[in-house]
Amino acid sequence: MVSSGRRFTSEHWVTAAAPEVAVTTRGPVPAMDVTRTVRAIGRVLRRHHLDAAARARLTAPSDPEEPTVVQADISGRDITTRVQVTGPRGFAVTFAAERLDRQLARMAAHESRIWPDPARPALARVGEPREIVRRKHRTLLTCTPAEAVAVLDAMDYDAHLFTDVETGEDAVVHWAAEGVRLIRQRATYPPVWSPEVIAASVPIVVDAEPAPRLNPGDAANVLCRKGLPFLFYTDPDSGRGGLLYRRYDDDLALVVPA
């Protein structure tokens, strides 16, 4: 469930609405980028013959040399999908629209995401421990690993936190070189070979080690010292799983069960 953002001193948000697309901005986003977003995502919706609600969020840093973060979400009766990319000011919107177009085409063709993803390298770097600046409390989906992979793919996540219906444990699926890896809190055996697993478009490899038992501070230390893009762990106090990940501004965010 990794979706990264940027933190700024300004908390002012402006919303622009159109019949097809609603755009929210944060930071010094040029008005032209808002117009470009409405037009570009509108064209993608029409190309795929979608009558669905679309939202976009543009976050621009005060330094024009730093990348803009663009997130686009589409929600309709038959489709729910999301993309998130970064890019230079003036180009990030184009990158996001192109990624959304490819995402919708893949989903229609039942094709999986390509990994490693050249358009979005992993946010992995070794360094001093960073602050956990945001904690997200989420009601986790209880499902099979194959169903979790479908969410991982459709929502353009690099890792997704869910509750494994087979074991009752919190778990994570994430993209890896061999396809998708599954990490549970304790269980290390493969999931039941249900029709959903057999039909999965990418192989699901179970991690040989259970999730480490760490408190959030120690988890942040491990993530930064080892240069990991994210870390799934079991909180010894709550007994639940937590997904810690690095944001685009290099600070950390934590997703925990509600």
N, C-alpha and C positions, 0 to 999 in steps of 0.2 A: 504494500500500500504506500509506496514511496512516491510522494509528490512534493517537490521542493519549491520554496519561494524565496523572496528577498525581504529583509527587514529594513525599514527606513524610519527616520524620525517623524516624518509626516504620516498621518493616518487618514488623510483626506481622500475620499473615494468619490468618483463621479461616474454616473451611469448614463449611457446613451442607449436608446431603444429603437428598434426597427421592426417591421413586421416579421422578419425572420431571425434576427440576431440581436441580442442584448450585450452590450460591451461595458465592462467595468474597468476603470483605470486606477492606477496608483503611481504616484510620482509624476515627473514631468513628461507625460506621454503627449506627443504632438497631436493636435486635432486631426491632422491628415492620417495618422496611423489608425485612429478610431474609424474614420471613413473607409480607409483601406480594409480594415478588418470586417466591417459590415458587408462590403462588396465581395471580398474574397471568400468568406465563409458562405455568403448567400449563393455565390456561383457553385460552390461545392455541393450545397444542398440541392440545388436545381439539377446539377449534373447527375446526382444519384437519385433524383426523383423522390426526395424526402420532404414530407410535411411534418417537421419535428421542431421542437423548441431548441434553440441554440444559444449558448452563452460563451462569451470570451472574456478573459481577464488579462490585461496588459499591465506589467509592472516594469517601470523604467527607473534606473538609478539616477542619481543627480549628476554623476559623471557620464557624459555622452559617449565616452570611449568604452564603458562597460556594457555588457550585453543586456538586452531586454528579455524578460521572461514572458512567454505567451502560453496561456492554457485555454483550450477550447473544449466545450462539452456539448454533446447532442443527446437529448432525451426525448423519446417518442414511444408510442405503443409497442413498436417492434424492434427498437434499437436504443441502446444506451452505450455511448462511447466517449472517449476523452483522449486528447493529446496534449503534451506539454513539451515545449522546446525553448531554446534560447537562441539569440542571434543579434547581430548589430542593429542598432536603431535604424528603422526604415526597411530592414530586410526580415526581421523576426516574424512579422505577420505573414509574409510570403512563405517562409519556412513552415509555419504552423498550418497554413491552408494546404500546402502540398502534403504535409504529413497526414492531415485529416483525410484528404482525398485518397491517399494510399491505404490508410487504415480502413476506410469504408469499403474500398475495393477488395482488400484482403478478407474482411469479414463476409462480404457477399460471396467470395470464392472459397470460404472456409479454409483459408491459408493462415499459417502462423507467422508471427513476427520473426524477422531475421535477427540473429544474435551471433556475435557482438553487433551492436547497433552503431554504425559509423556516424549517424546524425546526432547521437546523444551518448557520448562516452561516459563511463561510470565516474561518479564523483568520489574517487578514491585517492587519498593522499595522506602520507605520513606527516604527523605534526603534533604540536602540543594539544592537550585536551581542550575542547571547545565547550561553550555553554549550551545547555539544552534550553532553547528559547521558546519552544512551543510544545505543548502536550495536547494531543488529540485523543479524546475519549470516544470510542466508536463501539456501536453494537455490531459485533462480529457476525458475519454470515456463517452459519453451520452447514457444511456441505462436504462433498468428496473432494479430494485433491484435483481431480480432473475438472470439476466445476470451478474450483478456485483458479485453475490455470486459465479458464475461459475469461474470468474476470480480470486476471492479470493482463491478458492480451488485449481485451476490449478497452480497458481503462488506461492502457499505456503505462502501467506501473513496471518498475524493475523488481519489486518485491511486494507480496500481498499477504496480510495477516488475516487468518480465518480460524474457525474452530473445526477440526477434523471430525466428521460425523461418525467415523468408524471407531476412533479411540476416545473421543470426547476431549482431546487435548487441543490447546491452542497450537497453531502451526503456521508455517510460512512456505509459500512457493516463490521461487525466484529464478530469474534467467541465469544460465551458466553455459559454459562452452559446449557441454554435451546435450543441452536442451534445457530442461527445467529441473531444478532440485527441490526436494521436499524436506523440510526440517520440522520435526515435531518436538514437543517439550521432553518427551521420554522415549517413545516408541521409535525404533529404527528399522522395523520390518517393512516390506513393500505394502502398498495399499492393496485391498482386495481387487482382483482382476475383473472388475465390473465392466459392462458394455461401454460405460463412459470412458474408462481408462483405456480400453482396447481401441476405442475410436479416437482417442486424443491425437491431435496432429503432431505433437512433439512428445518425445519420451520423458517420463517422470522418473528421476533417479533419487532414491532416498538417501539422505545424509547418514553416514555411518556413525555419527556422534549425536547424542541428544543436545538440546539447547543448554548452554551453560547457565548456572545459577548465579546471578549478579544483581546488585542493586543498580539503579539508573546511573549513579555517579561512576561506579566501577565500569559499567557498560560503555559510558562515554569515553573513559580512559582507554579501554581496550580498542574501541573503534578508531580513535585518533592515533594511538601508538602503533597500531598495525596497518593503518591506512586503508580501512575498510569503507565501502560505500554505505553499508548498513550492517546491523547486528541484531539477530533475534536471540532473546534470552528469557529465562524464567525469573521473575521477581520473587525472592524467597519470602517476602512479607505477604504478598497477595496470592502467591501460588499461580499467577496468570502469566501469560507470555507478553512480551513487549517488543515492538519493532522500532529500533532507533536508527535514524538515517541522517545523512548529511544533506544540508540545503545548498542552494546555489551560492548563498553568501558565506558559506563555509561553517556556519553555525549548525546546531543539531536540532532535530525535531523527534518527538517520541509519540508513537501510536500505541495506545493501551486499550484493553476492553473496557467498555462502559460498565 
